[in-house]
Amino acid sequence: MKYLDGSNADKYVAFCHRAGYDFYFEQKNDAETALHFLQFGIDRQTEDIRLLDDAAEVCAAMGNKAKAAEMKARADAQR
């Protein structure tokens, strides 16, 4: 991920969404790894609505309601 960090921001964020949410969360049911990849994208583009919505859903699935609410509020603030 450090290697990819210098790449095009939109492609990087799209990759983080696909790897984190689509692959690890939806296909593999691995919420921890999903959140790890989503966080890479959020660190790059801190207010990306798609990643924040993804992170809110993953955090809720992990039982972390406070973090889920924080991510959802950050996403809603960007709408």
mmCIF file as gemmi writes it, N, C-alpha and C atoms, coordinates in Angstrom:
data_model
loop_
_atom_site.group_PDB
_atom_site.id
_atom_site.type_symbol
_atom_site.label_atom_id
_atom_site.label_alt_id
_atom_site.label_comp_id
_atom_site.label_asym_id
_atom_site.label_entity_id
_atom_site.label_seq_id
_atom_site.pdbx_PDB_ins_code
_atom_site.Cartn_x
_atom_site.Cartn_y
_atom_site.Cartn_z
_atom_site.occupancy
_atom_site.B_iso_or_equiv
_atom_site.pdbx_formal_charge
_atom_site.auth_seq_id
_atom_site.auth_asym_id
_atom_site.pdbx_PDB_model_num
ATOM 1 N N . MET Axp A 1 ? 0.819 -1.182 0 1 0 ? 1 A 1
ATOM 2 C CA . MET Axp A 1 ? 0 0 0 1 0 ? 1 A 1
ATOM 3 C C . MET Axp A 1 ? 0.867 1.252 0 1 0 ? 1 A 1
ATOM 4 N N . LYS Axp A 2 ? 2.009 1.206 0.675 1 0 ? 2 A 1
ATOM 5 C CA . LYS Axp A 2 ? 2.898 2.368 0.666 1 0 ? 2 A 1
ATOM 6 C C . LYS Axp A 2 ? 3.382 2.652 -0.749 1 0 ? 2 A 1
ATOM 7 N N . TYR Axp A 3 ? 3.631 1.598 -1.517 1 0 ? 3 A 1
ATOM 8 C CA . TYR Axp A 3 ? 4.064 1.756 -2.901 1 0 ? 3 A 1
ATOM 9 C C . TYR Axp A 3 ? 2.98 2.441 -3.722 1 0 ? 3 A 1
ATOM 10 N N . LEU Axp A 4 ? 1.734 2.045 -3.525 1 0 ? 4 A 1
ATOM 11 C CA . LEU Axp A 4 ? 0.62 2.602 -4.285 1 0 ? 4 A 1
ATOM 12 C C . LEU Axp A 4 ? 0.234 4.003 -3.842 1 0 ? 4 A 1
ATOM 13 N N . ASP Axp A 5 ? 0.657 4.41 -2.663 1 0 ? 5 A 1
ATOM 14 C CA . ASP Axp A 5 ? 0.236 5.688 -2.102 1 0 ? 5 A 1
ATOM 15 C C . ASP Axp A 5 ? 0.591 6.877 -2.997 1 0 ? 5 A 1
ATOM 16 N N . GLY Axp A 6 ? 1.646 6.774 -3.773 1 0 ? 6 A 1
ATOM 17 C CA . GLY Axp A 6 ? 2.025 7.869 -4.66 1 0 ? 6 A 1
ATOM 18 C C . GLY Axp A 6 ? 1.26 7.885 -5.961 1 0 ? 6 A 1
ATOM 19 N N . SER Axp A 7 ? 0.371 6.925 -6.162 1 0 ? 7 A 1
ATOM 20 C CA . SER Axp A 7 ? -0.367 6.827 -7.422 1 0 ? 7 A 1
ATOM 21 C C . SER Axp A 7 ? -1.547 7.804 -7.451 1 0 ? 7 A 1
ATOM 22 N N . ASN Axp A 8 ? -2.296 7.741 -8.507 1 0 ? 8 A 1
ATOM 23 C CA . ASN Axp A 8 ? -3.489 8.56 -8.679 1 0 ? 8 A 1
ATOM 24 C C . ASN Axp A 8 ? -4.437 8.353 -7.497 1 0 ? 8 A 1
ATOM 25 N N . ALA Axp A 9 ? -4.849 9.434 -6.862 1 0 ? 9 A 1
ATOM 26 C CA . ALA Axp A 9 ? -5.675 9.357 -5.652 1 0 ? 9 A 1
ATOM 27 C C . ALA Axp A 9 ? -7.003 8.651 -5.901 1 0 ? 9 A 1
ATOM 28 N N . ASP Axp A 10 ? -7.646 8.922 -7.029 1 0 ? 10 A 1
ATOM 29 C CA . ASP Axp A 10 ? -8.94 8.292 -7.313 1 0 ? 10 A 1
ATOM 30 C C . ASP Axp A 10 ? -8.797 6.787 -7.488 1 0 ? 10 A 1
ATOM 31 N N . LYS Axp A 11 ? -7.745 6.366 -8.164 1 0 ? 11 A 1
ATOM 32 C CA . LYS Axp A 11 ? -7.509 4.933 -8.347 1 0 ? 11 A 1
ATOM 33 C C . LYS Axp A 11 ? -7.159 4.269 -7.023 1 0 ? 11 A 1
ATOM 34 N N . TYR Axp A 12 ? -6.386 4.94 -6.21 1 0 ? 12 A 1
ATOM 35 C CA . TYR Axp A 12 ? -6 4.418 -4.908 1 0 ? 12 A 1
ATOM 36 C C . TYR Axp A 12 ? -7.233 4.204 -4.026 1 0 ? 12 A 1
ATOM 37 N N . VAL Axp A 13 ? -8.106 5.201 -3.974 1 0 ? 13 A 1
ATOM 38 C CA . VAL Axp A 13 ? -9.312 5.116 -3.163 1 0 ? 13 A 1
ATOM 39 C C . VAL Axp A 13 ? -10.248 4.036 -3.71 1 0 ? 13 A 1
ATOM 40 N N . ALA Axp A 14 ? -10.36 3.947 -5.018 1 0 ? 14 A 1
ATOM 41 C CA . ALA Axp A 14 ? -11.2 2.912 -5.624 1 0 ? 14 A 1
ATOM 42 C C . ALA Axp A 14 ? -10.664 1.523 -5.273 1 0 ? 14 A 1
ATOM 43 N N . PHE Axp A 15 ? -9.34 1.368 -5.298 1 0 ? 15 A 1
ATOM 44 C CA . PHE Axp A 15 ? -8.735 0.089 -4.931 1 0 ? 15 A 1
ATOM 45 C C . PHE Axp A 15 ? -9.041 -0.239 -3.463 1 0 ? 15 A 1
ATOM 46 N N . CYS Axp A 16 ? -8.909 0.742 -2.587 1 0 ? 16 A 1
ATOM 47 C CA . CYS Axp A 16 ? -9.186 0.519 -1.168 1 0 ? 16 A 1
ATOM 48 C C . CYS Axp A 16 ? -10.636 0.098 -0.952 1 0 ? 16 A 1
ATOM 49 N N . HIS Axp A 17 ? -11.557 0.697 -1.694 1 0 ? 17 A 1
ATOM 50 C CA . HIS Axp A 17 ? -12.974 0.317 -1.609 1 0 ? 17 A 1
ATOM 51 C C . HIS Axp A 17 ? -13.174 -1.12 -2.086 1 0 ? 17 A 1
ATOM 52 N N . ARG Axp A 18 ? -12.624 -1.425 -3.255 1 0 ? 18 A 1
ATOM 53 C CA . ARG Axp A 18 ? -12.805 -2.778 -3.803 1 0 ? 18 A 1
ATOM 54 C C . ARG Axp A 18 ? -12.166 -3.843 -2.918 1 0 ? 18 A 1
ATOM 55 N N . ALA Axp A 19 ? -10.948 -3.587 -2.465 1 0 ? 19 A 1
ATOM 56 C CA . ALA Axp A 19 ? -10.254 -4.575 -1.635 1 0 ? 19 A 1
ATOM 57 C C . ALA Axp A 19 ? -10.912 -4.678 -0.256 1 0 ? 19 A 1
ATOM 58 N N . GLY Axp A 20 ? -11.16 -3.533 0.356 1 0 ? 20 A 1
ATOM 59 C CA . GLY Axp A 20 ? -11.694 -3.542 1.707 1 0 ? 20 A 1
ATOM 60 C C . GLY Axp A 20 ? -13.142 -3.968 1.792 1 0 ? 20 A 1
ATOM 61 N N . TYR Axp A 21 ? -13.987 -3.251 1.079 1 0 ? 21 A 1
ATOM 62 C CA . TYR Axp A 21 ? -15.423 -3.507 1.205 1 0 ? 21 A 1
ATOM 63 C C . TYR Axp A 21 ? -15.884 -4.683 0.348 1 0 ? 21 A 1
ATOM 64 N N . ASP Axp A 22 ? -15.638 -4.613 -0.949 1 0 ? 22 A 1
ATOM 65 C CA . ASP Axp A 22 ? -16.154 -5.645 -1.851 1 0 ? 22 A 1
ATOM 66 C C . ASP Axp A 22 ? -15.54 -7.017 -1.574 1 0 ? 22 A 1
ATOM 67 N N . PHE Axp A 23 ? -14.216 -7.061 -1.443 1 0 ? 23 A 1
ATOM 68 C CA . PHE Axp A 23 ? -13.555 -8.363 -1.301 1 0 ? 23 A 1
ATOM 69 C C . PHE Axp A 23 ? -13.553 -8.863 0.15 1 0 ? 23 A 1
ATOM 70 N N . TYR Axp A 24 ? -12.898 -8.112 1.042 1 0 ? 24 A 1
ATOM 71 C CA . TYR Axp A 24 ? -12.741 -8.626 2.406 1 0 ? 24 A 1
ATOM 72 C C . TYR Axp A 24 ? -14.035 -8.616 3.213 1 0 ? 24 A 1
ATOM 73 N N . PHE Axp A 25 ? -14.843 -7.587 3.083 1 0 ? 25 A 1
ATOM 74 C CA . PHE Axp A 25 ? -16.064 -7.524 3.885 1 0 ? 25 A 1
ATOM 75 C C . PHE Axp A 25 ? -17.179 -8.372 3.289 1 0 ? 25 A 1
ATOM 76 N N . GLU Axp A 26 ? -17.51 -8.132 2.02 1 0 ? 26 A 1
ATOM 77 C CA . GLU Axp A 26 ? -18.647 -8.835 1.429 1 0 ? 26 A 1
ATOM 78 C C . GLU Axp A 26 ? -18.341 -10.28 1.047 1 0 ? 26 A 1
ATOM 79 N N . GLN Axp A 27 ? -17.182 -10.513 0.446 1 0 ? 27 A 1
ATOM 80 C CA . GLN Axp A 27 ? -16.889 -11.872 -0.024 1 0 ? 27 A 1
ATOM 81 C C . GLN Axp A 27 ? -16.266 -12.757 1.051 1 0 ? 27 A 1
ATOM 82 N N . LYS Axp A 28 ? -15.316 -12.226 1.804 1 0 ? 28 A 1
ATOM 83 C CA . LYS Axp A 28 ? -14.573 -13.028 2.773 1 0 ? 28 A 1
ATOM 84 C C . LYS Axp A 28 ? -15.118 -12.935 4.198 1 0 ? 28 A 1
ATOM 85 N N . ASN Axp A 29 ? -16.042 -12.012 4.442 1 0 ? 29 A 1
ATOM 86 C CA . ASN Axp A 29 ? -16.591 -11.8 5.784 1 0 ? 29 A 1
ATOM 87 C C . ASN Axp A 29 ? -15.489 -11.562 6.814 1 0 ? 29 A 1
ATOM 88 N N . ASP Axp A 30 ? -14.486 -10.794 6.42 1 0 ? 30 A 1
ATOM 89 C CA . ASP Axp A 30 ? -13.351 -10.463 7.284 1 0 ? 30 A 1
ATOM 90 C C . ASP Axp A 30 ? -13.384 -8.96 7.545 1 0 ? 30 A 1
ATOM 91 N N . ALA Axp A 31 ? -14.134 -8.57 8.55 1 0 ? 31 A 1
ATOM 92 C CA . ALA Axp A 31 ? -14.355 -7.153 8.822 1 0 ? 31 A 1
ATOM 93 C C . ALA Axp A 31 ? -13.076 -6.442 9.26 1 0 ? 31 A 1
ATOM 94 N N . GLU Axp A 32 ? -12.237 -7.111 10.022 1 0 ? 32 A 1
ATOM 95 C CA . GLU Axp A 32 ? -10.998 -6.477 10.494 1 0 ? 32 A 1
ATOM 96 C C . GLU Axp A 32 ? -10.089 -6.08 9.344 1 0 ? 32 A 1
ATOM 97 N N . THR Axp A 33 ? -9.871 -7.004 8.413 1 0 ? 33 A 1
ATOM 98 C CA . THR Axp A 33 ? -9.022 -6.704 7.258 1 0 ? 33 A 1
ATOM 99 C C . THR Axp A 33 ? -9.693 -5.678 6.362 1 0 ? 33 A 1
ATOM 100 N N . ALA Axp A 34 ? -10.999 -5.766 6.241 1 0 ? 34 A 1
ATOM 101 C CA . ALA Axp A 34 ? -11.742 -4.796 5.436 1 0 ? 34 A 1
ATOM 102 C C . ALA Axp A 34 ? -11.511 -3.386 5.973 1 0 ? 34 A 1
ATOM 103 N N . LEU Axp A 35 ? -11.645 -3.237 7.284 1 0 ? 35 A 1
ATOM 104 C CA . LEU Axp A 35 ? -11.461 -1.926 7.891 1 0 ? 35 A 1
ATOM 105 C C . LEU Axp A 35 ? -10.021 -1.438 7.724 1 0 ? 35 A 1
ATOM 106 N N . HIS Axp A 36 ? -9.079 -2.361 7.767 1 0 ? 36 A 1
ATOM 107 C CA . HIS Axp A 36 ? -7.669 -2.011 7.571 1 0 ? 36 A 1
ATOM 108 C C . HIS Axp A 36 ? -7.465 -1.369 6.191 1 0 ? 36 A 1
ATOM 109 N N . PHE Axp A 37 ? -8.011 -1.972 5.14 1 0 ? 37 A 1
ATOM 110 C CA . PHE Axp A 37 ? -7.877 -1.424 3.787 1 0 ? 37 A 1
ATOM 111 C C . PHE Axp A 37 ? -8.662 -0.127 3.632 1 0 ? 37 A 1
ATOM 112 N N . LEU Axp A 38 ? -9.843 -0.065 4.208 1 0 ? 38 A 1
ATOM 113 C CA . LEU Axp A 38 ? -10.629 1.159 4.124 1 0 ? 38 A 1
ATOM 114 C C . LEU Axp A 38 ? -9.907 2.32 4.803 1 0 ? 38 A 1
ATOM 115 N N . GLN Axp A 39 ? -9.218 2.029 5.886 1 0 ? 39 A 1
ATOM 116 C CA . GLN Axp A 39 ? -8.491 3.075 6.602 1 0 ? 39 A 1
ATOM 117 C C . GLN Axp A 39 ? -7.353 3.636 5.759 1 0 ? 39 A 1
ATOM 118 N N . PHE Axp A 40 ? -6.709 2.79 4.954 1 0 ? 40 A 1
ATOM 119 C CA . PHE Axp A 40 ? -5.686 3.299 4.039 1 0 ? 40 A 1
ATOM 120 C C . PHE Axp A 40 ? -6.281 4.379 3.14 1 0 ? 40 A 1
ATOM 121 N N . GLY Axp A 41 ? -7.462 4.101 2.573 1 0 ? 41 A 1
ATOM 122 C CA . GLY Axp A 41 ? -8.12 5.073 1.703 1 0 ? 41 A 1
ATOM 123 C C . GLY Axp A 41 ? -8.558 6.319 2.436 1 0 ? 41 A 1
ATOM 124 N N . ILE Axp A 42 ? -9.095 6.14 3.64 1 0 ? 42 A 1
ATOM 125 C CA . ILE Axp A 42 ? -9.539 7.287 4.43 1 0 ? 42 A 1
ATOM 126 C C . ILE Axp A 42 ? -8.347 8.163 4.809 1 0 ? 42 A 1
ATOM 127 N N . ASP Axp A 43 ? -7.216 7.534 5.086 1 0 ? 43 A 1
ATOM 128 C CA . ASP Axp A 43 ? -6.011 8.304 5.398 1 0 ? 43 A 1
ATOM 129 C C . ASP Axp A 43 ? -5.565 9.143 4.209 1 0 ? 43 A 1
ATOM 130 N N . ARG Axp A 44 ? -5.818 8.653 3.009 1 0 ? 44 A 1
ATOM 131 C CA . ARG Axp A 44 ? -5.422 9.363 1.785 1 0 ? 44 A 1
ATOM 132 C C . ARG Axp A 44 ? -6.413 10.469 1.439 1 0 ? 44 A 1
ATOM 133 N N . GLN Axp A 45 ? -7.688 10.148 1.487 1 0 ? 45 A 1
ATOM 134 C CA . GLN Axp A 45 ? -8.744 11.136 1.212 1 0 ? 45 A 1
ATOM 135 C C . GLN Axp A 45 ? -9.715 11.089 2.385 1 0 ? 45 A 1
ATOM 136 N N . THR Axp A 46 ? -9.458 11.943 3.344 1 0 ? 46 A 1
ATOM 137 C CA . THR Axp A 46 ? -10.112 11.849 4.651 1 0 ? 46 A 1
ATOM 138 C C . THR Axp A 46 ? -11.628 11.986 4.619 1 0 ? 46 A 1
ATOM 139 N N . GLU Axp A 47 ? -12.173 12.61 3.615 1 0 ? 47 A 1
ATOM 140 C CA . GLU Axp A 47 ? -13.621 12.819 3.593 1 0 ? 47 A 1
ATOM 141 C C . GLU Axp A 47 ? -14.287 12.19 2.363 1 0 ? 47 A 1
ATOM 142 N N . ASP Axp A 48 ? -13.804 11.042 1.953 1 0 ? 48 A 1
ATOM 143 C CA . ASP Axp A 48 ? -14.411 10.322 0.834 1 0 ? 48 A 1
ATOM 144 C C . ASP Axp A 48 ? -15.686 9.635 1.336 1 0 ? 48 A 1
ATOM 145 N N . ILE Axp A 49 ? -16.816 10.04 0.794 1 0 ? 49 A 1
ATOM 146 C CA . ILE Axp A 49 ? -18.116 9.561 1.27 1 0 ? 49 A 1
ATOM 147 C C . ILE Axp A 49 ? -18.235 8.046 1.152 1 0 ? 49 A 1
ATOM 148 N N . ARG Axp A 50 ? -17.826 7.494 0.034 1 0 ? 50 A 1
ATOM 149 C CA . ARG Axp A 50 ? -17.957 6.048 -0.179 1 0 ? 50 A 1
ATOM 150 C C . ARG Axp A 50 ? -17.178 5.264 0.876 1 0 ? 50 A 1
ATOM 151 N N . LEU Axp A 51 ? -15.936 5.662 1.123 1 0 ? 51 A 1
ATOM 152 C CA . LEU Axp A 51 ? -15.127 4.955 2.119 1 0 ? 51 A 1
ATOM 153 C C . LEU Axp A 51 ? -15.681 5.136 3.528 1 0 ? 51 A 1
ATOM 154 N N . LEU Axp A 52 ? -16.167 6.324 3.831 1 0 ? 52 A 1
ATOM 155 C CA . LEU Axp A 52 ? -16.737 6.562 5.157 1 0 ? 52 A 1
ATOM 156 C C . LEU Axp A 52 ? -18.008 5.746 5.368 1 0 ? 52 A 1
ATOM 157 N N . ASP Axp A 53 ? -18.845 5.66 4.339 1 0 ? 53 A 1
ATOM 158 C CA . ASP Axp A 53 ? -20.046 4.814 4.427 1 0 ? 53 A 1
ATOM 159 C C . ASP Axp A 53 ? -19.657 3.349 4.597 1 0 ? 53 A 1
ATOM 160 N N . ASP Axp A 54 ? -18.654 2.917 3.826 1 0 ? 54 A 1
ATOM 161 C CA . ASP Axp A 54 ? -18.164 1.537 3.949 1 0 ? 54 A 1
ATOM 162 C C . ASP Axp A 54 ? -17.676 1.276 5.369 1 0 ? 54 A 1
ATOM 163 N N . ALA Axp A 55 ? -16.861 2.184 5.889 1 0 ? 55 A 1
ATOM 164 C CA . ALA Axp A 55 ? -16.294 2.024 7.228 1 0 ? 55 A 1
ATOM 165 C C . ALA Axp A 55 ? -17.394 2.014 8.289 1 0 ? 55 A 1
ATOM 166 N N . ALA Axp A 56 ? -18.417 2.827 8.109 1 0 ? 56 A 1
ATOM 167 C CA . ALA Axp A 56 ? -19.533 2.846 9.06 1 0 ? 56 A 1
ATOM 168 C C . ALA Axp A 56 ? -20.223 1.488 9.101 1 0 ? 56 A 1
ATOM 169 N N . GLU Axp A 57 ? -20.443 0.906 7.936 1 0 ? 57 A 1
ATOM 170 C CA . GLU Axp A 57 ? -21.097 -0.406 7.875 1 0 ? 57 A 1
ATOM 171 C C . GLU Axp A 57 ? -20.227 -1.5 8.478 1 0 ? 57 A 1
ATOM 172 N N . VAL Axp A 58 ? -18.938 -1.467 8.181 1 0 ? 58 A 1
ATOM 173 C CA . VAL Axp A 58 ? -18.019 -2.47 8.712 1 0 ? 58 A 1
ATOM 174 C C . VAL Axp A 58 ? -17.913 -2.335 10.232 1 0 ? 58 A 1
ATOM 175 N N . CYS Axp A 59 ? -17.78 -1.118 10.723 1 0 ? 59 A 1
ATOM 176 C CA . CYS Axp A 59 ? -17.689 -0.904 12.176 1 0 ? 59 A 1
ATOM 177 C C . CYS Axp A 59 ? -18.962 -1.371 12.88 1 0 ? 59 A 1
ATOM 178 N N . ALA Axp A 60 ? -20.108 -1.113 12.276 1 0 ? 60 A 1
ATOM 179 C CA . ALA Axp A 60 ? -21.374 -1.567 12.86 1 0 ? 60 A 1
ATOM 180 C C . ALA Axp A 60 ? -21.413 -3.09 12.913 1 0 ? 60 A 1
ATOM 181 N N . ALA Axp A 61 ? -20.942 -3.736 11.866 1 0 ? 61 A 1
ATOM 182 C CA . ALA Axp A 61 ? -20.915 -5.203 11.833 1 0 ? 61 A 1
ATOM 183 C C . ALA Axp A 61 ? -19.969 -5.77 12.89 1 0 ? 61 A 1
ATOM 184 N N . MET Axp A 62 ? -18.935 -5.007 13.225 1 0 ? 62 A 1
ATOM 185 C CA . MET Axp A 62 ? -17.979 -5.432 14.24 1 0 ? 62 A 1
ATOM 186 C C . MET Axp A 62 ? -18.487 -5.126 15.651 1 0 ? 62 A 1
ATOM 187 N N . GLY Axp A 63 ? -19.596 -4.407 15.751 1 0 ? 63 A 1
ATOM 188 C CA . GLY Axp A 63 ? -20.163 -4.073 17.044 1 0 ? 63 A 1
ATOM 189 C C . GLY Axp A 63 ? -19.641 -2.776 17.633 1 0 ? 63 A 1
ATOM 190 N N . ASN Axp A 64 ? -18.894 -2.024 16.847 1 0 ? 64 A 1
ATOM 191 C CA . ASN Axp A 64 ? -18.346 -0.75 17.318 1 0 ? 64 A 1
ATOM 192 C C . ASN Axp A 64 ? -19.291 0.373 16.876 1 0 ? 64 A 1
ATOM 193 N N . LYS Axp A 65 ? -20.349 0.535 17.635 1 0 ? 65 A 1
ATOM 194 C CA . LYS Axp A 65 ? -21.395 1.49 17.258 1 0 ? 65 A 1
ATOM 195 C C . LYS Axp A 65 ? -20.913 2.939 17.302 1 0 ? 65 A 1
ATOM 196 N N . ALA Axp A 66 ? -20.028 3.251 18.249 1 0 ? 66 A 1
ATOM 197 C CA . ALA Axp A 66 ? -19.53 4.63 18.361 1 0 ? 66 A 1
ATOM 198 C C . ALA Axp A 66 ? -18.711 5.007 17.126 1 0 ? 66 A 1
ATOM 199 N N . LYS Axp A 67 ? -17.835 4.118 16.698 1 0 ? 67 A 1
ATOM 200 C CA . LYS Axp A 67 ? -17.009 4.387 15.512 1 0 ? 67 A 1
ATOM 201 C C . LYS Axp A 67 ? -17.891 4.427 14.258 1 0 ? 67 A 1
ATOM 202 N N . ALA Axp A 68 ? -18.884 3.543 14.196 1 0 ? 68 A 1
ATOM 203 C CA . ALA Axp A 68 ? -19.808 3.53 13.061 1 0 ? 68 A 1
ATOM 204 C C . ALA Axp A 68 ? -20.553 4.858 12.972 1 0 ? 68 A 1
ATOM 205 N N . ALA Axp A 69 ? -21.012 5.37 14.11 1 0 ? 69 A 1
ATOM 206 C CA . ALA Axp A 69 ? -21.735 6.648 14.131 1 0 ? 69 A 1
ATOM 207 C C . ALA Axp A 69 ? -20.812 7.79 13.721 1 0 ? 69 A 1
ATOM 208 N N . GLU Axp A 70 ? -19.554 7.732 14.156 1 0 ? 70 A 1
ATOM 209 C CA . GLU Axp A 70 ? -18.587 8.771 13.775 1 0 ? 70 A 1
ATOM 210 C C . GLU Axp A 70 ? -18.366 8.785 12.264 1 0 ? 70 A 1
ATOM 211 N N . MET Axp A 71 ? -18.163 7.612 11.686 1 0 ? 71 A 1
ATOM 212 C CA . MET Axp A 71 ? -17.925 7.521 10.241 1 0 ? 71 A 1
ATOM 213 C C . MET Axp A 71 ? -19.16 7.964 9.457 1 0 ? 71 A 1
ATOM 214 N N . LYS Axp A 72 ? -20.334 7.573 9.929 1 0 ? 72 A 1
ATOM 215 C CA . LYS Axp A 72 ? -21.581 7.957 9.26 1 0 ? 72 A 1
ATOM 216 C C . LYS Axp A 72 ? -21.772 9.468 9.328 1 0 ? 72 A 1
ATOM 217 N N . ALA Axp A 73 ? -21.473 10.065 10.476 1 0 ? 73 A 1
ATOM 218 C CA . ALA Axp A 73 ? -21.605 11.523 10.622 1 0 ? 73 A 1
ATOM 219 C C . ALA Axp A 73 ? -20.632 12.246 9.702 1 0 ? 73 A 1
ATOM 220 N N . ARG Axp A 74 ? -19.415 11.737 9.576 1 0 ? 74 A 1
ATOM 221 C CA . ARG Axp A 74 ? -18.437 12.349 8.674 1 0 ? 74 A 1
ATOM 222 C C . ARG Axp A 74 ? -18.91 12.253 7.229 1 0 ? 74 A 1
ATOM 223 N N . ALA Axp A 75 ? -19.496 11.115 6.857 1 0 ? 75 A 1
ATOM 224 C CA . ALA Axp A 75 ? -20.018 10.946 5.489 1 0 ? 75 A 1
ATOM 225 C C . ALA Axp A 75 ? -21.182 11.902 5.251 1 0 ? 75 A 1
ATOM 226 N N . ASP Axp A 76 ? -22.1 11.967 6.222 1 0 ? 76 A 1
ATOM 227 C CA . ASP Axp A 76 ? -23.279 12.826 6.086 1 0 ? 76 A 1
ATOM 228 C C . ASP Axp A 76 ? -22.888 14.3 5.974 1 0 ? 76 A 1
ATOM 229 N N . ALA Axp A 77 ? -21.817 14.694 6.634 1 0 ? 77 A 1
ATOM 230 C CA . ALA Axp A 77 ? -21.352 16.074 6.586 1 0 ? 77 A 1
ATOM 231 C C . ALA Axp A 77 ? -20.853 16.45 5.175 1 0 ? 77 A 1
ATOM 232 N N . GLN Axp A 78 ? -20.479 15.463 4.392 1 0 ? 78 A 1
ATOM 233 C CA . GLN Axp A 78 ? -19.98 15.703 3.041 1 0 ? 78 A 1
ATOM 234 C C . GLN Axp A 78 ? -21.076 15.685 1.978 1 0 ? 78 A 1
ATOM 235 N N . ARG Axp A 79 ? -22.254 15.247 2.35 1 0 ? 79 A 1
ATOM 236 C CA . ARG Axp A 79 ? -23.355 15.142 1.363 1 0 ? 79 A 1
ATOM 237 C C . ARG Axp A 79 ? -23.947 16.501 1.076 1 0 ? 79 A 1
